[in-house]
Amino acid sequence: MIRRPRVRIEGLPIIGVLLVLVAVFMIAAPQVFLGYRIYMSFLATVPPQLILALGLTLVIASGEIDLSFPSVIAFSGFLFAWAFKTYELTWLALLLALAGGALIGWVNGILVAVIGIPSIIATLATQFFWGGITTVLTGGLSYAIRTIDDFALHTVLVGRIGVVPVQALWATAVAVALWFVLNRHRFGEHLLFIGDNVNVARVVGVSVGREKIKLFTLMGVLGAFAAVLLTAENKNFFNTQGSGFLLTVMAAVFIGGTSIFGGKATIVGSYIGAYIIGMIEAGLVATGMQGFWVRAVVGLVFLAAVIFHLTMEDSTRMRALLKFTFGRPTPKLREIPDDNRNRPEQLQNQDQTRRYLPRVD
């Protein structure tokens, strides 16, 4: 009898977690979660973090990390707001912001791929550097761009189609494009090769340095695009915008199932994970829970989602978890009598590894 291969749906465990979370909030706060407005609010506020999570998924897939994207949000957001407020530029302001993000990403790529600085150190340093540059340029002030909704750029990027925020459609388009890049394009294949084993990647002809520079540059552009969406939606630039995104974006990626060791990533998982993180805070407030519980609940959902994902993807982990939970006696060890004292020393040394064996009762 020929067994048909099981159809595997990418991100299925994390989709299940999202549905369970929505059901819980519908029961706990029906007056909020049984209406459509709360979901439209998620579609308006989550996309900037979602786009960052999608880009970070590719970075982590290659075995690297990028901690500089909060400063990309600040720096590119400043460039966009400054160009619009000072010169009333719209599309050129968008291009300027994207160029600023690309510059930061390219610098990160050079530091990591050419100079050889570990990515966690390089991007942590550039986070402080570009954040400081933004503070110097702005003088710590914010920029109000209230008139931006009179221009077509605002409608195209963060307008509404009916009640659906356009930025959610942009974020979904980015997710679809990056899914094809990761799963159907040579660039994505190279990233997974590098994340799995960089030496093997070099052997098969992958230009590791070039691919990493391209990767970090792409991450910078995505961060800049997220900054433009955030600034245009709020109609304000704040010097500290993006400062709280670091942990939530990373949590979205790892909740989705991307391996911290590289070589394995899921765009669908990061997409759903971002909405889970964005939903928790609003859901807790709607249920009447005090705000200081938010981090604790996020941590619990984080652990639950990761454990559920791992056990669903690998049945051996489930069996190991069941054995640990219900307990199983460990085989006792007994010492085999050493009766080879009169044998040559070389043979005695060879038998030292056999002195302890499991007892068979």
Buried (B, 14 or more C-beta within 10 A) or exposed (E): EEEEEEEEEBBBBBBBBBEBBBEEBEEBBEEBBEEEEBBBBBBBBBBBBBBBBBBBBBBBBBBBBBBBBBBBBBBBBBBBBBBBBEEEBBEEBBBBBBBBBBBBBBBBBBBBBEEEBEBEEBBBBBBEBBBEBBBEBBEEEEBEBEEBEEBEBBBBBBBEEEEBBBBBEBBBEBBEEBBEBBBEBEEBBBBBBBBBBBEEBBEEEBEBBEBBBBBBBBBBBBBBBBBBBBBBBBBBBBBBBBBEBBEBBBBBBBBBBBBEEBBBBBBBBBBBBBBBBBBBBBBBBBBEBEEEEBEEBBEEBBEBBBBBBBBBBEEEEBEEEEEEEEEEEEEEEEEEEEEEEEEEEEEEEEEEEEEEEEEEE
